[in-house]
Every structure is written in C-alpha cells, then in structure tokens.
Amino acid sequence: MMRLAPGPLNLITDVAGLRVGNADDAAVRTGVTVLTADAPFVAAVDVRGGAPGTRETDLLAPGNLVQAVDALVLSGGSALGLAAASGVADALRAAGRGFAVGDQRVPIVPAAILFDLGNGGTKDWTVNPYPGLGAAALAAAAADFAIGTAGAGYGATTATLKGGLGSASVTLGPWTLGALVAVNAVGGVTAGAGPRFHAGAWEMAAEFGGLGPPQPGEVDPAALLPTKAARPGVATTIAIVATDAAMDRAGALRMAVAAQDGIARAIVPAHTAFDGDLVFAAATGTAPAPDPVAAMWIGHAAAVCLTRAIARAVFRARSLPGDPVPAWAARFE
C-alpha cells in the first residue's frame, strides 16, 4: 500500500523542475509570489469563493487552444495586483519564453489576487508597484524559498491571526505533489481560542508545532466562529497544487477540484461569498500518467498538501509593527 511522506524540502518545488520566487514591499505591506518552470506546463483552475480576482483563467478551460502556461502568479493588492502578471510576462518575453504566434512570443501567465489593502501599509503610491514586484519575484525563482510573512502572503490576515505564504509536499509512489498557498481568509485556522490548527489531523513531522488536532470542546459546532468584517472582496485564499504526473488539462482540473477540500479542512468558514478562494493546478508531466484509481489518490494527496500548507503559512508568519492582528507565534509561543 502506498503511503504519503513529505518531500525533502516540504515545498511545492519538490516537484522537479518547478521554481518559486517571492518579492515583497515592507512599506506597502504586500508582495507577489511566482511559480514557474524551465518549460511550459499544463495548468487548470477551480474557483469556489464568491469574490475572485483573476487574469487569464478562462484560457485554462479544457478544450481551449493554449494547453500550457509559462508561470502562475499569486499577488496581493486586490485588482491592482493583477498588474504583477504583466511584469512577469514582460520578463519572460525578454527571455524568449511564450506561446509562439508568428515571429512573436506571448507568455501565458494566469494570476490570482488577494485583498491586503486594509492591513496598515502605505498605499498612496503614484506608480503601481506590482509589475516591478512580479518581475522581481520571477528573477528570484528557485527551489528553496521563504514561507510565512513572504511574497503574496506578506500582508495577509485571517479572522484572528496573521496569514501568510505556505507550502508543503508529499511523495506518493512514483509521483511527487506539492501545494503553495497565500492565506488571507475571512475565516480562522485555529480551534477556539487555543493554538491548535483545524488542520492538525493532517500534520506531518510536527511541521506546524506538533500540537495535534483540536480537542473535544475546543470547537463548538453550534457556534458562529470569528471572521473578518464581512465585506465582499476583503479576503481570499489563493493556491497552487502541482504534480509531476503526466496529465491533461481535464486531469489537472480534477486535481484542483479535489484540492479545494484542503481549504475546507484548514479554514472555518471557507469558500464564502466574501472570499475569492481559488486553486490552480499544475502538471509537469515528467512522471508516469496515473490510471483512474491513482488519479483519485493524487487528488487526495493534493488536498492533504494544501491543508498542511495553510497551517504552515500561519505558523511561520512573523509579527510586524502595526499589524492589525497578531502572528500565531506572538500569541502562542
């Protein structure tokens, strides 16, 4: 029987060939995260939140012409942050990357954003900072990268604690899977007033404190749990799940759908009308194609990765002066 185990870095870049880069702006209190690879890769997307902000996601539908992308972008900044993808696309084009159209190259760079404009940073810029942050994040792309208060999660918050950028990975037989997530949710990630994470049952190797799952009485199933102010567009958990399995866009979409369960396990409530919850899926195709049963377990493994990555994002967040909510470490360590 195959078992799941974390990869060597416990990051999405344990999927061979993937690289991730972060760039952030401490004054604006925001940032951008870019996932890319040496060659274009299959991608799909599944949206469950009611307030998404996206770029080029329609082209990811199965059956559309362009079958691979050059990068995926997660950004702060709400709709203004979608400009980060332009900075990434310009840099990729300068490097000769992109979909060939005659003698031109057009990089394919889908993107999703979260709302971090109310976190206390300086937002009175005259020039949109996000194209530059996008280009800087692409330039920084590597196998190892920071999580917690970094990249697209730099200015993120949850109902009661700072959010952040998280990642996790697993191996499953011949395949490797990983998740990358910027956690900026309406809901919360911990049980009751204590330190234990809703995701605790899925933790591996004490990666977010080894505290175990919520205990009896820590969660009141009849209670309405704390949330951010319920205004459309003020939140969002945006994620990427990836695998080296060979799969087409329809298979990648099924993996993204399954991975959404990871958000629901780790954040309460999830997929609200005020979140823009979204999961991209990426498949590099360097490992064998799964049969239908293996594809089912790949979807499960993607959900497990995303559950863990969400808790790791909050666990690794650090405090900054003027934070609207405390970091997990500041409250519980």
ZAMARPA-876394 format. One record per residue (C-alpha): x, y, z. Coordinates in steps of 0.5 Angstrom, whole numbers, plus 500, padded with zeros to 3 digits. Each point is the difference from the previous one (the first is absolute). Example, Ala and Ser with C-alpha at 12.3 -4.5 7.8 and 13.67 -1.06 7.14 Angstrom:
525491516
502507498
! end
This chain:
500500500
503507498
501505506
501507500
506503502
503508500
505501494
507502502
498508500
493499502
499505495
496500493
507501497
501492502
496499493
506500496
501506495
496505504
503506503
496505504
502508502
498505504
500507501
497505505
500507502
500502507
498507499
493498496
500493504
499496495
503495495
500495494
502493499
501497493
500492499
504499493
504494497
505499494
495498495
492502500
496495504
493498500
495504504
493501502
496504506
494499504
496505504
496500506
500506503
495506498
505506499
505497496
505505496
504496494
503501494
501495494
496495504
495499494
505497496
501495505
494496498
501493497
499501492
503507499
505501496
506501504
502494504
506502504
502506504
507503502
498503507
495501505
499506505
498501507
499507502
498505505
497507498
493498498
498501493
506505500
505494501
498496493
505505497
505496503
499495495
502505495
507501503
501492500
497500492
505505498
506497504
498493497
499503493
507503500
503494502
497497494
494496503
493500498
495497495
502500493
496505496
503501493
507503502
498502507
500497506
494501505
501498507
494497503
500502508
493499503
499503507
496501506
500505506
498501507
498507503
505502505
499508499
497501507
506497504
503507502
505500495
502506496
495500494
501507497
504498494
500504494
503494495
497494501
506495504
497494498
503499493
507501503
499495505
497495495
507501496
504499507
496494502
502497494
507502500
500497507
497493498
504494503
499493503
500503507
496506502
497503506
493499503
497503506
500508499
502500493
498501493
493500499
499499507
504506503
494504501
495494501
495499506
495495503
494501504
504501507
507499498
505502494
500496494
506498495
503496495
500493501
503494496
500492501
501494496
500492500
502494496
495495498
503494496
504503494
496507501
502506504
495505501
500507504
496506502
501507500
495505503
499507502
495500506
496506501
494497502
493503503
500494505
505498505
505494500
501498508
495497504
496504505
505505504
505495500
507499496
497493496
499500493
494498497
505496495
503497506
498493498
504500493
506503503
507496498
506500504
498506505
500505494
496505504
501499507
498492501
494502505
495495497
493501497
495504504
498497507
493499502
496506502
505505496
496501495
492501501
496497494
494505501
505506501
501505495
507501499
504506500
501503493
503507497
495505498
495497495
501505494
501497493
507499498
504502506
502493501
503493495
504494501
503499493
504494499
504495495
501493500
505496496
502494498
505496495
495495498
498501492
493502500
496504495
496507502
494496502
504495505
503507503
493503501
498494503
506500505
499507501
492499502
503494505
505505503
494505502
499495505
506502504
498507500
493498504
504496505
505505502
496506500
493502503
496502497
502499493
498502493
496505502
497506496
505505502
506495499
503499493
502493501
504497494
504494499
505500494
502493498
507499496
503493497
507500497
499493497
507497502
497494504
495495497
493501499
495498505
495495499
493502503
501497507
507503500
497507498
495499505
506500506
503505496
494505501
500498508
508501500
499507497
494501506
505498505
506504498
495506499
497499507
507500503
503506496
494504503
502499507
508500499
498507497
497503506
505496505
506503496
497507500
504506504
498506503
501507497
499507503
493502500
497493498
492500500
500493503
506496504
504495497
499493502
507500503
499506504
494498503
501492502
508499500
! end
